Amino acid sequence: MASITLKNIPADLHRELKKRAEEHHRSLNREILATLKAATGGTIRLDPTKLEESIRQARSLFRHPVTAREIDRWKRQGRL
């Protein structure tokens, strides 16, 4: 896989990328890659099996099963 080094990144752009990375729960590097893919028309492919496993792991952190109704309520409250 190829590598690239970015130089002289304006401070405001760096802050925005870091903020977006945190919002998307990604590293800065992965956020930059996702942004470049989106800008060039590339799509980010999700592996359904890995996505399902990730969801199962996240749900296992709760003491009781999380319902769709609870998730909807949290979204309305701005918690997700």
PEGIJO-V942111 format. One record per backbone hydrogen bond with DSSP energy under -1.0 kcal/mol. CO is the residue of the C=O (numbers start at 1). NH is the residue of the N-H. If there is no record, write none. Layout:
((CO;NH) (CO;NH))
This chain:
((10;14) (11;15) (12;16) (13;17) (14;18) (15;19) (16;20) (17;21) (18;22) (19;23) (20;24) (21;26) (22;25) (27;31) (28;32) (29;33) (30;34) (31;35) (32;36) (33;37) (34;38) (35;39) (36;40) (37;42) (47;51) (48;52) (49;53) (50;54) (51;55) (52;56) (53;57) (54;58) (55;59) (56;60) (58;61) (59;62) (67;71) (68;72) (69;73) (70;74) (71;75) (72;76) (73;77) (74;79) (75;78))
